Amino acid sequence: MILYLINPSNPLVSLAKSKESHWNRFTAWKPLGLLVLAGLTPKEWDITVFDENFGKPDYSKLPQPDLVGISAFTSQAQRAYAVAAEFRARKVPVVMGGIHASMCAEEAGKNVDSVVCGEAEGVWSQVLADVRNGSLKPVYKGERQDLACVPAARHDLLPHGYFFGSIQISRGCPLACSFCSVTAFNGGHFRRRPIANVIEEFKLMKEKHILIVDDNLIGTRADQVEHTKEMFRQMIAAKLNKKWIAQVTINMADDDELLRLAAAAGCFGVFIGFESVKKEGLEEIHKKFNIQHGRNMKASIRRIQKHGINAVGSFIIGLDIDKKYIGRDIARAARSYGLDALNVMFLTPLPGTDLWNKMLSENRITANDFPNDWKYYTLTFPVAKYMHLTWSDMLSEKDSCYRNFYAYPHILRRTNSSLWHFRNPFVTLISNMVFRINTLRFDRKTYENFDVSRGHSNAVPG
C-alpha cells in the first residue's frame, strides 16, 4: 500500500521563494504533524512525504498511491484543495486534517473524501483500516491526546533542505488570546510529552539547530515552570549537542535558574508575543498576562539576553485601538526593549477564533471569496476592515515599522551588542537579514494583484 503525505505550498513561504534565496532556508519548517502520523503508520504502508515549499512535484508522473493525506493551515487551504482534486480525479481517496480542516470541516468535506477534525493521532489507525476495507468515513473526530501515546516523528522521511529540525513537546495554551485558534484546537489545558520521549526524539534528529514548535514551552504556572526546569536538566545530562529556539511568554525572564538551565540545555533564541505596545491593546485581545505586576519590558529582555539567549518580539498591527503611526511606535518600542529581531503581523481573523466570530458578525471580513481567498490569510496581508486604518494605511504602517527597525545602522548596533554581551552575533545578523530581505520585498506582487475595491480601501466608519 502506498501513502502520500503532502504539505501544500504555503503562500507565506512560497512568496518568499525559499529555493531562490540562501536566507530563506532559515524560514522553512518541517511539516511535523505529517511526520508524526508517519510514525503511527504500519510498516506495510510505503510512505512518501512531500513538502511543496521546496517545489511542487508532478504527481501524475509518480506511482499511483492508495491514499493521500493532507494537512494545512488556513493559508494553505486553496492549494490543499487543488492537490486533492488532482488525486480524486484519478480515483485516489484523499483525507485532510489540521487546524483549517478542523475549523472549516464542512468546506473541507466538499473538497476531499474524508476530514479529520481535531488531533489525528487517536483516529489515524482507524482511517488506514477503513481505507483498506473500502469504508472510508466522511468525518473522523480526533480527541485531545495523552502525549505519552504520541510517537516520535519520522524525521528520516525529510532529511534534507532544512536548516532547522522540529519537535513538539507540549500542546495547549491557557491564555486564550482572541486572535489565536490554538486554544480552540488544542485546548487550554497544558499537556506535555514524557521527558524521556523528548530526549530520545532530540537524539533522532540530524539537524544541529532545532525549532521547538510549542506555543508556549515553559507554561504560566509555577508547577509548569518546575517541570520545564527538570526537562532542561535531563537535556543537559543527555549531552544532546543541539541548539534550539522556542516560543515562550515573557515570564521566562522572571526565573534566573530557568534561564541558566535553558541556556545550558542549548537555548539560543526565544520568540515572545508582545502583540501591542499599549495596555488597551492587550486588554482588547485578552492578553493582560504580559503586563502583570507592572513589568519592565526592557529589564525582562535584558535578563534573558544576559544568559546568551537572543529575544525576538512579535507585534500586531490593526487592533481597534491602532491609529496612524502605530508602525513607528512599534519599532521604537522594540528598540527600547532591546529586542534582537522584530516580527510584525496584521490582525487576521482566523476561523475558530473569537476574533473571527467578532469580525464576521460586524461584517468586517473583506477577503471573503472562499476558498480562493484563504491564500491571503498569511498574517502578512490585510483581510478585513480595520477601525482606524485603511488597507493602504496597514501596508504603510508595516513598511514604516520594518524600515525603521531594520535600517542597516540599527542592524549593525544589534549585531555589535550581541558580540559585546557574549551572545551569538551571527544569529542576530542572520535573523535581521532574513526579516529585512523577506519583509521588504516578498508580498508586493500579491498586494498589487488584490482587488482593493472589495472593501479594503476603507476603514470602519466612525
N, C-alpha and C positions, 0 to 999 in steps of 0.2 A: 504494500500500500504506500502511495506517495502523498506526502503532505507538504504543501507550500504555506509558509507563514510570511505574511507580507506587511511591511511598514510602508504605507503610502508616502509619496513625497510630501514634505511639509513646506508650504509656501515660505515660512519664516527662514528655513534653511536653504531651500531651492533658490529663492530670490537672492540670497547671499552667495550663490554659486560656489558651493563647497568644493567642487573638484577644480575650480579655476583659480582659487586663491589659497596660498600657503597658510594664511592666517586662519581660514575657516575650518581647518581640521580641528581647531580647538573648540568649535561650536556645535559639532555633530555628536549626538549621544546615541548609544546603542538602544535599540527597541527592547528594553529589559523585560517588559511583560511577555512578549513573544518568546523570549529565551527561557523564561520560567515555564511557560506552557510546554516548550520543547522538552524541558526536564521532566515533565509529567507524562510524556507520550511514550507508550510501549515501544520496545525495540523493533517490532515488526513493521513499524512505520519508517519509511525513508524520508527524513526531514530536510528541507532546504529553507533557509531564512533569507528573505530579500529585503534590503534596506534601500528604498528607491531614492533616498537622498544622495546616494553615491551612483546614481544612474538608473534609468528605468529599463528593465530587461525587455526583450522581445519575447513575451510569454508564448506566442504562437510557435516559436521555434524550439521550445523546451518540451520535455516529456509531459504528457497529459497527467495531472495529478488526480487523486481520488477525492481530495478535499483541499480547499483553500481557506485559511484563517487570516482574518484581517483585524488589526487593532488600530484605532485612530483617535487623535484629538480632534476637536471641532474644526480646526483649520485644515485638517486632512480629509474631512468627510467627503467633499466633492470628488477628490481623486480616489478615495476608497470605493465610492460607488461606481466610478468608471472602471476600476480594476475588476470589481465584482461583475459588472455587466459583461466584460470580456470573457471571463471564465464561465459565467452562466450561459452565454451563447454557445459554449462548447459542451453544455450539459454537465459541468462540474459544480457540485454543491459548494456554496460559499457561506461561511459563518463569520459574523462580525461581532467584536466585543470592544471593550474600552469605554472610556468615560463618555464619549459622544453618543455611541450606540445605547448606552445605559440611560442617558438623559433624553434621548430622542428615539426611543425604541420603535414607535410607530413609523416614523420616517425611515429609519434604517430597515425595518421589516419590508418596506416596499422595494428595497434595492438589493437585498440579499435573501438567502434561503432561510437563515436562522440567525437570531440575535441572542447574544449572551448579555444579560443585564447584571451589573454588579461584579463582584470578584469571581473570576472564571475558574480558579483552581479547583473549587469543590464540585464543578459540573463537567469539567473537561473530559474526564474518563467516560461519562455518560454520552457526551457529544460524539466521541470517537466510536463508541459501541453502537450508537444509533446510525451513524454513517455506514458502518459495516453491515448493519441489518437492513439498511434502506428505509429507516424510520426516523429520519432527522426531524425534530420538532421545530416549530417556528420560533419559539422563545424558550430560553433556559434562564432561570433566576438563580444566580450565584449568591450565596450567603457570605457575610464577612468571616474571614478565615482565622482560625488559630494559626499564627505564623510559624509555630513549631512544625506544622504539617506542610509548609511551603518549601519545596526543594531548592537547591542551588540552581541558578540559571545556567543554561548551556552556553557558556562563553566561547566554547570551541567552535560554535557554528558561525560566528562572525569574528574571525581572528585578526583581520587586517583593516587598516584605513582609519582607525580611531586613535586619537591621542589619549582620550580618557576611557578607562573601563568604567562600568557602572554596577552599583549594588544597592539593594533596598534593605534597610534594617528595621524600619517600623512603618506603620500605617496609622492614619487617623490624626485629627488636629482639633483641639478643644476651642480654638479661637473663633471659628465660625465667622470669618470676615464676609461681608455682604457680596463681594465680587468673586469669591472663591468657591468652587464646587467640590473641594476636597472633603469637606465635612459631609456633604450630601452623598458622596460616593463611598468614602472610606469610614465615615462616622466620626464622632467627636471623641470616642474612647481611644486612648493611646495604646496601640498593640505593638509588641516587639518580638523579633525572632530570638531564639536562644543564642546566647553569646557564642557558644561553641560552633553553631552553624554559621554564624557570621565570620568567625575566624577562618573556618575551612573554605568558605567561598572566596574570601580575600586571597587565599593561597592558590585558588584555581585560576585567577586572572593573570594573564601575561603582562598586561599594561602596568607600568610603574605608577602612573597617575590615575586616581580613581575619583569618580563623581558619586557621592552618596546622594541618592535621589529623594530621600525622605523630605517631607515638607517641613519638618522640624526635628532635627536629630536629637536634641538634648531634652526636650519636653519643657513643661512650665512649672511642674510641682517639684518639691524637694526630693521626694522618693524617685521621681523620674531622673533627676539630675544625678542622684547617687548611683542609680543603675548605669547611667552613661559613664560615670567615673570608673565603675568596675569593668565595663566593657573596654575602656581605654587601657586600663591596667593589664587586662589579658591580651590586648593587641600589642602592647609594649613587650610583654613577656614572650609573645609568639615571634617577635623579630620579623615582622612581615615585610619590612623594607618597601613600604608603599607610601606615597604622598597623596593626600586626599583633600577634597573640598566638600562642603556641605552647606545646606540651608539651616539657619538657626534663628532664634529670636534674640533680641538684644540682651535678655537676661543672662546670656552666656558670659557677659562681661562682669557679672556680679560675684563670680566664684573663681578666685585665683588658682585654687587647686585644680578645678575643672580645666582651666586654660592651660595650665602647666602639663597636665596629663594629655590633653588633646594634642598639644604641640609635640610631645614625646611620642605619641601614637601615630604621628605623620600628618597632622592637620597643617596645611599651609595657606588655607583661604576659607572664608565663610561668606555666605550670601545672606544679607539681612533685609527684610522688607520693612522700610520706614514708611512708605506709602504717601505720607503727607507731611509738609513742614509745619502744619498748623493743628492745634488741638481740635478745632472744629472739624477738620478733615478726618481725623482719626475717629472722632465720635460718629461722623457720617457713615463710615464704612465698618463700624463696630470693632475698632482695633485700639481701644483705650489702653490695652496692655502695655503698649510702647511708652506711655507717659506716666505710668505708676510711680509713686514715690519721688516725684519731681526730678526725674532722671536728667543728668547732664550727658548729652549725646557725645560731645567731644571727649570727655573723660572716659566714657564707656568704650569708645572706639580705641582710644589710646591704650587702655588696659588690655584689649585684645591684641593690638599690634605689638606691644612690648614683649609678647611671647613668640614673635616671629610669624604671626598669622596675619595675612592680608584681609582687609574688610571691603567687600563690595556692597553698595547700598542700592536698593530699588525704590523708585517713587512712581506715583501715578499722576498723570495729567488728565483733567476732565471731570474732577469731582464737582459737585454742585456749588461748592464754595470757591472754586478756582476761577480767577479772572485773568485779564491780560497781565503779562509779566510773570506769570507763575513759573515759566521755564527759567527765567533769570533767578527767581527766588530759590528754586530747587538747586540750581547749580551753585549758588552762593552758600546755601545750607550744607550741601555735600562737601564743599571745600572747607567750610568752617568746622564740620565734624572731623575732617581729616581722612575721608574715605579714599581708598586706593583706586576705586573704579566706581562708575555710576551707571545704572541701568534705568531707563525711563520707559514706562508703558502708558498706553492710553486706557482710560477706564472702558472696559469692554464687558458687556452683558453676556456671559456665557450661559447656555442652557443649564438649568438645575440650580442656579444661584438666586439669592434674594434680589440681587441687582437685576437679573433678567426679568423676574416677576414684576418688579417695580417699573422698569422702563417699558416693559410690554404693556402694562396697564395704563401708562401715561402716553402711549403711542409715540415713544421716542426712539425706537429701534428703526433705523432707516436703511441699513444694509439687510433687507428682509426678503430678497428673492431667493428662497431656499429650495434646493440645496446649493444653488450656484454661488450664493454669497458667503457660504461658510469659509471660503478661501481667504476672506478678508479678516477673519477672526483670529488674527495672529498676536493680538495685544499691541501691535505696532501700527494700527490703521484705525481711523475714526469710523465707527459703525453706527453711531447714534447721534441724537441731538443733545447738545450739552448746554447747561444752564446759562453760562455767560460767555461761551466761546463758540465761534463759528467753526465750520470744518477747516477753513483756511487758517483760522487762529490756532487750531490744535496743531497743525503741521508747523506753523511758525514758532510756536512755543517750544515744541520738541527740538526743532532745529536750533533755536537760540540757546536752549539748555546745553545741548551737546557741543555746540561750537564754543561756548563759554568754558565748560568743564574740560573738554578735550582739546583746548588750544595747546599747541606744542610747548609753550613755556610752562603751562601747568603740568603737562605730562612729564617734562624734564624735572620739575620740582618734586613730583611724587616719586619718580624713579630715584632721584638723589636721596630723598627722605628714607626710602626703603633701604638703600645702601648704608646710610648714616646710622640707622637704627637696627642694623644687623638682621633685616628681613631680606627677602629674595627680590632684588631689583629686576631680575629677568621676568619674574611673574608679573610684577607691576607694569613693566614695559609692554609685555605681550598682551595683557588684558586691556590696557589702554589703547593699544594699536588696533586690536580686534574691534573694540567698540567704536573707535574713531572711523576706521575704514568702512565697516559694515553699516553703521547707523547713518552716516552722512551720504551714503550712495544707494543702498540696496533696494529701496522700495519706491523710488521716484517714478519709475515706469508704471507701476501699479497705480499710484496716485493719479497719474496723468490719464490713465485709461478708465478710471472710475467716473461714472456719470453723477456729478455732484448735484445735478438738478433734482435728484430723488429726495432731497431734503437736507443734505449735508451742508448746504450753504448757509443755513440759518441756525442760530442758537434758539433755545427755548424762549418764547416770548415772555417778557417781563422779568 
